Amino acid sequence: MSFEAFEPGYKIAVVGAGAVGCYYGGKLARNGGNVHFLMRSDLAAVRKQGLHIRSQDGGFHLERVNAHASTEEIGPCDLVIVALKTTSNPALDALIPPLLKENTAVLTLQNGLGNEEFLAGRFGTQRIMGGLCFVCLNRTAPGVIEHYGYGTLSIGEFGRASQERTRRIVEDFAATGITTRLVENLATERWRKLVWNVPFNGLSIAGGGITTDLILADEGLHKLTRNLMAEVMAAAGNEGHVIPHEFIEEQVRRTLKMGAYKPSSLIDYLDGREVEVESIWGEPYRRGLASGTEMGRMEALYYLLKKLTPPGMVRHR
Amino acid sequence: MSFEAFEPGYKIAVVGAGAVGCYYGGKLARNGGNVHFLMRSDLAAVRKQGLHIRSQDGGFHLERVNAHASTEEIGPCDLVIVALKTTSNPALDALIPPLLKENTAVLTLQNGLGNEEFLAGRFGTQRIMGGLCFVCLNRTAPGVIEHYGYGTLSIGEFGRASQERTRRIVEDFAATGITTRLVENLATERWRKLVWNVPFNGLSIAGGGITTDLILADEGLHKLTRNLMAEVMAAAGNEGHVIPHEFIEEQVRRTLKMGAYKPSSLIDYLDGREVEVESIWGEPYRRGLASGTEMGRMEALYYLLKKLTPPGMVRHR
């Protein structure tokens, strides 16, 4: 299997054209990328009116979008970007194979832990890359993505050092104007991101639907946030991903500057969409238990969130 | 200070005439007890129409009730029953002194930990007794108490063996038809009750307003319930109150039989009343921390409940 850098005009599929898929895929397409979107409910709207990215940092409109109803219709690609909600991962078993040829790379931009492992187990370890999105997005209508802020990407190989293809993909994202970082230890980066997501995404829901500023302004939840971060860091450390203790202080400081921020899981929850409970809380909790880490706070938060956000729930606002 | 058994016709004050105070005080009064109720919002209604206790086990109506607007009006008593919500404990500083003479006993029927200590610090250790109520009650209108089930009492001295007065009070409650148990280690009993209250009262609120059967039917919350019980038992053990591990299984079995039960804190929460967060979760959490007990699940639950049920909250149903 060869993984040289892609030829010019290499073909890209975006599987899971929600907010993340449309935003990052749309950026590549706008910059001349040969991007093909798998769409379901938004297909007709996007074929008719294209893709609208609204943003204070400069939104844009893609009039003509390669929107497809199936991955068979898209056919084999050089790069598959997986941006499906992790709650829909089982669907990937059927969606991915039509997109693969010998050297197709599969880049998951999904949240939490376990997604690279899931894809590697099915489609081969060497294909797999992962990306972490630090962004606040919402799909507000069919084909309409609202970008509220941030947007940086961190991209790396799954379980190995960066390759020529990694640098190429990082360059291509960077060329669209997105701050993109190549990371040499993807697993450590995933854990570092969870240090933030576990408390803030979780407490924003379990705390009654509150923004990050209210979590930090509450003395008890502020303390719980720091202690949850320490649990996640201990679990990471027990898997060999050492995160220095000062990271907690940095995260708190950074979050205070963000103001009344709605974590992505809170947006999902308030909009009645499924919350990615297993990849953000379930998998780190199980990994922590497996390595003998004390995970009491994480356990409480995980099981409460699982109950509060049942699969397939639709809440009425 | 002498604490002989009370003379016949001994005078009793009930401070905090909510559901618990009216139910237990009403039982004593109906049986000929010389009971005086401190009332606030219900005073006019009770003076006019008396006290209604509704129950499937046989309700009753007290036509004439000694209802008072102040403890000065009641004056010195032989026994003071404290049934105020623990969230109003600071009010006791002013309410109790007019009721005291040299050998007045003070029996708190309040929930959780720390109430005997609170009263002992202010009014003298030797006066203090405690009672645990296993009952499901709700005040549904001024002067109207709904009794949904259970009702047993466990009564003991604070920090010492039972006295003649303890036996007398136990007998007098038993004579009203209430199953009443004299306990020789009140503190252990308080911890044992918390083994149930901490998970069930807490998760019924934090889990989204659910009854105990739904907590146990949910695989994650069921596991969390047992692990929270183990944390409470570890904290109790570190204070010398050994509760055998089988207690967890017993509590789960007992609760399964209760069906769709609403813990008292859930009723408070749903009715928009303050929840007794400090005495049920805060104090045991702090005691556990002080004795070096690992209390991660308790910490998460405590701080979430504190945020979800702010003091003075009034929710609209």
Interface residues (C-beta under 8 A of the other chain):
Chain A: L203 A206 G207 G208 I210 D218 G220 L221 K223 L224 N227 L228 E231 E294 M295 G296 R297 M298 E299 A300 L301 Y302 Y303 L304 K306 K307 L308
Chain B: L203 A206 G207 G208 I210 D218 G220 L221 K223 L224 N227 L228 E231 E294 M295 G296 R297 M298 E299 A300 L301 Y302 Y303 L304 K306 K307 L308
